[in-house]
Amino acid sequence: MSPAGPTVICAARDGGDLGLLPLRPPSSASASAGAAIMIYLTAPGLAVMPMRVMASDSIASVKLRVQTSRGVTARKQKLVFDGRELARDDGRIRDYGVADGNVVHLVIRIPDLRLITVETVQGGKFRFRVEPGRTVGYVKQQIAKDRRLHPATRPDPDEQRLVLEGEDLDDRHLIHDVCRADGAVIHLLVQRSSSKISATEADDDGFEVSIVARDAGQQLPRRDVGIEPVVVGDPKSAAAQQKLPSAVRDMIDAAVAGMEKGNAPIMSSEGTGGAYFMQDATGHRHVAVFKPADEEPMAANNPRGLPVSSTGEGLKKGTRVGEGALREVAAYILDHPRDGATGFAGVPPTALVRCTHKAFRQPLDQASPLAAPPPVPKLGSMQAFVSNCGSCEDMGPRAFPVHEVHKICVLDIRLANADRHAGNILVCKHDDGDGMSLVPIDHGYCLPESFEDCTFEWLYWPQCREPFGEETVEYVRSLDAEEDIAMLRLHGWEVSRECARTLRVATMLLKKGVERGLTAFHIGSVLCRETLTKESAIEEIVREAEGAGGCDDDETAFLQAVSEIMDRRLDEISPLGAKVI
């Protein structure tokens, strides 16, 4: 029996005949919930996809139809309309203002880690997770170091042939270009020299012997590259006198060394904005991720095909296009790095820098028919790269340690994060193979000017219903919003009144909730809306406080009103975990 719902029409990838999905037309009952409308999905590299839907259809249903017609899983999709991400799957089309004839932008999140299988002639299999920008030559080096092969039989990189679908792979080719999907199988052949192999050895190894010349690699010219830290505001201020943490300095030095050796930044396949992996001098290791401010979602040079924001507002309510870099740095500073590297939640070292390289998307007015102009220096955030085995999106949450989840809950609540999902929490296995840690990244939508778009995926994880541990409780008790605001100013960011208010109110909520013994689930539920159109409890608290007399220009009076109202609302949450009334 086919599922109920509207007929969906999707244009073929090659622009040919339209394909109809086997979905029934809407019944009279469903039609009364909202008129049928035609929307048009557009994505880079794909033909426009007309889709007939009901205005009352959910965002999740639209994503599922794209999944059916295009094979792109729903969790890998982001929909954007009128400068705003349609982030709530249970939200309705009409709630976001989408009407008949509107264009909705589809952003497909392609995993950066690629799983490949290298298979020997004998049938042995070796699996590797390969990061973007890695070449065939890099995979050969990994095979040469793989401990699953006996030391006596490990082939050197120049003795290997990697073959995919009958074709030899050139060392310079990127793995992500030759292996378009997860699970690709590459055949390994060994080309040992006569001085290093005998017929018996070849039989034992099961490797095929052949001699193939290897092409020499090419390097990019070493010019027009550089990175310099940036201080916001007066260069003579206290912020300018701050010494860079050693972890940040080492990150910048390693990235500069990589560019000077000709190792170009590599654009990530994930995300709605431009993000580039910076390589070290060897070209075999990523050391940082650079996000130019002018390539953010809805910015002028965004490489994902998103339209430029007409109002200056970002994809999330209460954020501004181009300010994501500052927020990324603020998240690192407010995580209170204790040893110069990472703080309580483990936000990787992050700095505001100006980076120059022709690999970045250049402004259109820089194009020249005669000669390529020098690349424009880009302002943006640079964050230390963290080696990982994937994100929380790749596995079920039950395996995550409770404390690792709680530290991210605390960070997100404090910063009123408007973009926390499983895809921006990295999973890192410990070197000894025992245990794992979670690393939060992508904080360009923290500290918004309003609470409307706060979303925490961990609200659906079992760990957030567990009580906080002693270490977490002590850390929360030590937090001081005024000290945090002063710290941001010391680093050069004069926080707007609205952002400062968000930090003050969110920190107050966290501290009051922890003192009452509430869990991350209870506290996070106060910040997040249950539905797109229903205000969250924190929005109601703020609105009520703003309506109190004498609070318009008196921040102290406003915060006092918030505190009193918040106390009343939190007291309505029972110890058994009843929802906020």
N, C-alpha and C positions, 0 to 999 in steps of 0.2 A: 504493500500500500504506500503510495507516494505521500510525502509529508504535506501538510496544509500550508498554504502561503501563496504569495503572488508569483506570477510568471516573471522570470528574470531573463533578460536578454543581454548577452555579453559578446562584444565584437571579437572576432578571431584575432589571434596574435599577428597574422600577416595582413590583416585588414580585409580579409575575404568575407565569405558569407557569415551572417550572424548565426550563433548557435543558441538554441533554446534549451534551458534546463527543464527537466520534467517536474515542474511544480504547478499545482492547481491554481487557477485564478482565485482571487479572494472571494469568500462567501459574503452574502449580504450582511451577516453579523459583523464580520471583520471590517467590511467597507464602512460601516457606520462609525467605526472607531477612528477613521481618518481616510481622506481621499487618496486614491492611487496617484503617485507622481512618478515622473521620469527623472532620474539623476544620471550623471555622467562621471564615471570613475576614470581618472587619468593618472598614469605613472610613467616615469622615464623609461623609454625603450618599448613601451606597449601601446597598441592602438587604444583609442578611447573606448571605454566599455559602457554602453548604455545599460541601465538597470531600472526596471520598473518595480517600485516598492510601494508599501503603504506608509503614510506619514507616521503611523503608530508603530512601525516595525522597529525592532531594537538594533543597536549598532552590532551586536553579536550576530544577528541573523544576516546582516549584510556581509560581514566578514566570512561567515560560513558559506555563503553563496560564491564569494570570490574563491574560497578554498575549493569548492566543488568544480568551478569552471577553469581555474588556473593552477590548481595543485599547490597553492601557497597556504600553509597552515594559518589558521586564524591568529595564533599568538605571534606570528611573524609580521602581522600587518599593523600599520598605523593609518588612520583616516584623519584628514585635515580639511576643515571647511572654514572659510572666512577668517583665516589666521588663528584658528583654535583647533587643537587636537580633540577628536571625538573619543575621549579616553575611557568613558564608562560604558562597558559592554551592555549593561542593562538599561542604559539611557535610550530614549526614543529618537528617531530621526527628527521629528518636529521639535523636540526639546532643544536641539542645537540650531534651530532656525533654518534647516535645510528645506528648500521648497522645490517645486516643479521646475525643471530645467537647470538647476544648479550643478556646478562642477565640484566634485569632491576629489581631493588629491589622495592617492594611495601611495604610502611609503612601505616598501618591502624590506624587512630587516633580514639581511643575509648573514649567517653566522661567520664570525671571523676565523674561528678554529675549524679546520678541515680535517676529517678523519680519513686517512688513506691506509691501505693494506699493501705491503710489499711482500711478494710471494716468490720463493726460490723455485728453481726447476724441480727440485726434489719434493716440493710441496710445503716447505716451511713457510710460516706466515708471521710477519712482524707488523704491528699496527703503530701508527704515529699520528699524533695530533699536531697539525702543522698550522702555524700562525700566518696571517696574511703577509705577503711580501717575501716569503721564503721561496728560494729557487730549487730547482732539481739538484743543483750542486750542494745545497744545504742538506737535503735529504740524504745524499750520498755520504756526507760527513757524519750524519747521525747513525747511519747503518754501520759505518766504520767504527763507531764508538759503542755500538750496542752490545751490552754484556750478555745478551741471549745467544750470541755467537761465540764459539770457542776462540780465544785470543789467536791461536795459530791459523784460524781460518777466516778471520775478519778481513774482508777485502778493503784495501785502501780506496779512497774516492776515485783516483785515476784508473782504477782497475775495474770499475763498475759500469754496467750498462743498465739503464732503467728503461723498460719498454712498456708502453701503454697502447693497447689495441693494435699491436703489431708495429708501432712506430717508435723509434728511439727518441728519447727526450733530451733536448739540449740542456746543458748545465745552466744556461742563462734564463731558461723559461721559468715563469712563476708557477708554482704548484696550483694556485687558485685558478690560473688560466687553463691549465691542461686537465685538471680534475674538477669538473664543473659541479660535482655533487659528492656528498658524503659516501664513504664506502667504496670509492674507486680502487681497483686492484692494479698495482703496478708490478710487472715481472722484473726480477733482479737476475741479471746475467753477470758473470765475473770474467774479466779479461786479464788474467794473471800473465805476467811476463814469463818467458821460459826459465829464467833464473830463479823464479819463486814458486813454480808449480810443477808437479810431475803428474803422469797419467793416473797413478794410484790416488794421489791427493784429490784430483778432480773427481774421480769416481766416488770417493768417500764423502766429499762435500756435496756432490750432486749438483754442482754448478756447471753451466755450459761455458766452454772456453772459446773466446773469440777476441780479435784485436780490432779495436775501433778507435780512430784518432779523435781526440777531444778538442773542440774549438776553444780558443782562449776567450776569457771574459773581457768585457770592456768597462771602463770606469767613466763616470760623469766628469766633466771638467770641474776643477776646483776653483770656482769663482762665484761671486754674488751669493754668498752664503754667510750666515751669522746668527747669533742669538745674544740678546742683551736683556738683563732684568729691567723691569719698568717699575717706577715709583709713581703712584697716583698722587696728584696734587703738587704742592710746592716742593721742588727739588732740595730746598734748604731746610725742609721740615724735619721733625724727629724721625719720620718714616724713612727719609733718605739716608739717615745715619744707621738704620738697622742693618746688622750684618746678616747676610744670607745664611740660613742653616746649612751645615755641611752636606746634608743629604740633597738639598736643592742645588747647591753649587756643583756637586759631583754629577748630578743628573744633567745639568746644562753643559758642563765640560764634556761629558761623554757624547751628548748629542752633537755638539759642535765638532768634535773629533770625527764623528761619523760622516757629517756633511762634507768636511774638508777632505775626507778620503773618497768622496764621490758617491757615498751611499745616500741616495735621495729619500726624503720622507715618503711613506707609503700610505695612501688614503685607505681608511677603514671602509669595509663594505657595510658596516652597521650604522644605525643612527639616522636622525633627520637633519643633521648638520655635518659640516666638514670636520673630520678628525683624522690626524695623521700619525702613524707610528714612526718615531725617530730611531734610527739605527746607530749602533756603536761603530768604532773604527773598523772592526772585522766584517761588518755587514751581516753577522750571524746572530745578533742579539738585539732585541728591542729594548731601549732604555727609557723612553718617554712617549707620551701621547700629547700632541699639540692640537688645540682647538682654536682656530682664528675667530675673532669676534665678528668679522664681516662675512663669515660663512655659517653663522648660526642659523637655525630655522627661521625663515621669514626675513633674513638679512639680504642685502643687495647681491652678495656673491655666493649665496647658498648653492651648493652643487647638486642638490637632490631634486631640483625642479619645483620647489615650493614658491608660491608667489611672495612678493615683498609685502610686509605688513603695511597697511594703509594708515594705521593709528599709532604704530610704534610699539604696540603691545605684543608680547611673545606668545608662544603656543599655549602657555598657561596663564590664567588670570592673575593679575597682580605682578607680572614680570615684564621687563622691557627688552626688546631686541637689542643685542649687542652688550648686555650686562651679564651674560652667562659666565664670561671669563672671571669677572669679579666675584660672582657667587661661588664659583669653583674654588677660588683661592680662599674665600671667607670660610667655606666648610672645613678646609684644612686648618686654618688658624683657630677656628672655634672648636676643633677637636682636641685642642690643647696638647700639641706634640710635646712629650716629656723628655725624650732623648734626642731631639733634633730630627727625628725621622717620622714616627707616627704617634698618634694620641690614643685616647680611650677606644674609639670606634675603629681605628685603623685606616683612616682616610690617607691615601698615599701622598707623599710630599708634592706640593703644588705651588706654582709661582706664576705671577703675571710677567710675561716676557714679550719682546718684539723679535720676531723670527723672520729671516729672509731666505727664500729658496724658490726657484722657478717651478717646483712641483706643486706649490699651492695655487689655488684658483686665482688668477689675476683679474683685476677690474677690467671691464670691457673697454673702457676708454684708454687702456694701455696697449690695445692691439695696434699693430703697425704693419702695413703691407710691405714695407721695405726691410725692416730689421726688427727683431724682437728686442723690446726695451728691457732694461734691467728689472728684475723682479721687485715688486713693492714690498717693503717690510710690513709684516702682519702683526698686529697686537692680538694677544690671546692668552689662554691659560696653557701651561705645560705641566703635566702630571707624570710622576714616575711610573713607568710600566711595571706591572706586577705579573710575574709568571703564574699561570693558573691552569686548571684542568677543565675550564668551562665556567658557566654561570649557574646560578640557582635555577634558572629556567630549564637546565638540562637534566635535572633530577628532582625526585620528590623531596619535600622539605623535612620529612621525619628524621632523616639522618643528620640534620644540622645540630651542632651542640647548642644547648639552651643559652649559654652565656654569649655565644657568637651572635645569635639572633637578637638577644636583649641589647647588646651594645649598639646595634644598628637601629633598633627601636628608639633608644634614647636619643641618638643623633637626629633621626627623622622628626621626632616630636619636637625637640628643641628648635630645629630649623624650619619647622612646618613645611617639610619637603613636599613639593607638588608633583614629583615624578619618581616615586620609588616603586620599582617593579622587579621581578626576579631576574630580568636580564641585566640589570646594573648592580648586581651583587656577585662578585667573583668567588669561586670556590677554589681554595688552595690546599692541596694535600701536604702534610708535613713530610720533611725529608726522610724521617724514619718510617714513613708509611702508616703511622699510628695517629689518627685524628686529622682534623681539618680546621681551617679558619676561613672566615668570610670577610671579604674586603669590599666596602661600599665605594662606588665610583659614580660619576655623572651627577654632579650637584648644581648644575646650571639653573635649576628651578627651585632652589631653596631660598628661604627668606623672602617670600612674595609679599606684596603690599596688602594682600587679602588672603583669607583662608578658604576661598571658594573651591579651589582645585586640589586641595590636599588629598593625596591618595597613598595608602600604604598596603602593598600586597601582602606583607607579613601578617596583616590582620586575620588572614585565613590560615595561618600556620599554627600548629598546636603549641609551639614554644611560647608564643605571646600570651598564652593563658596561664603560664607558669609564673609563680611569684619571683620577683627580682632577687638576685643574690646579694650578699652583704657588700661585696665590692662595688656592685652597681649602685646600691642604695647610698653608699658613702660618696661615690662620685657625684650623684645627683644632688646630694646635700651641699656639696662644695661649689655648685654652679652659682654664678652671679651674673645676671643679664647686664647690669651696668658695667661691670668689669669687662665683659665680652664686647660691649659696644665701644668702650674705651680702647680695647685692644685692636679692634678693627680700625679705629681712627689713627692709632699709633702706626698702623701699617698703611695708612694713606687713604682709606675708604671712609669718606664722610657719609655715614649711613643716613638715608632719608628718614623722615619722621615715621612714615608708614612702615618701613622695614624694621626700624628700631622697635616700633610698637609690636609688630609680629613677634620679634624675638623675646620681648619682655612678657607678653601674654603667654606664649608657648612655654617659656621657661617656668613661669608661675604655675601653669597647669601641670607640668611634669613634676615639679617639686611638691605641690599639694597632693597630687595623685599618689606619688610614692610614699609620702608620709601617712596617707590613709591606708596603705597596703594594697592599693589597686594594682592590677596587672597592666602590661603594655596594651592588651586588648581593650580594657576599659578606657584607658587614657587616650589611646589612638582613636577609639570610636567617638570620643568627644570632638576630635578635630576633623573627622571625615564625614562627608554627607552620605546618608543612606541611599538617596536617589539624587539624580541630577538637579531636580527642581526644589528639593526640600533642604532648607538650611541646616547646617550642622549645629550641634549644641554650642560650639565655640562662637559661631557666627551670631547665634541668638544672644549669647552672653555679651559680646562686643556691642551689638546693636542696642541692647537694653542699657548698657553702661553709657553709650554715646547719647542716649535719650535722657539720661539723668541731667538735671540742671547743673550748670557751672563746670561742665567737663570739656567744653569745646576747646579752650586754649590752655587748660590746666592739665598737663599730663599726669601729675601726681594725683589729682582728684579723679581722673579717669581710671587710673590703675587701682585706686582704692575701691572705686565702684565695681570694677571687674572682679577684684578679689572677693568682695562680699557676695556678689551674684554667683561667682564660681564656687564658693564654699557651699552655698545653698544647693546648687546643682549637683555637686559631687557627693553631698550628703544623701542625695536621693538614690545613689548607686548602692545597692545592698552588698554586704560581704559575700553573698552567694553569686554575685556577678549579674544582677539584673541590669537591663539596658537603661541608658539615661532617659529620664522622663521628659 
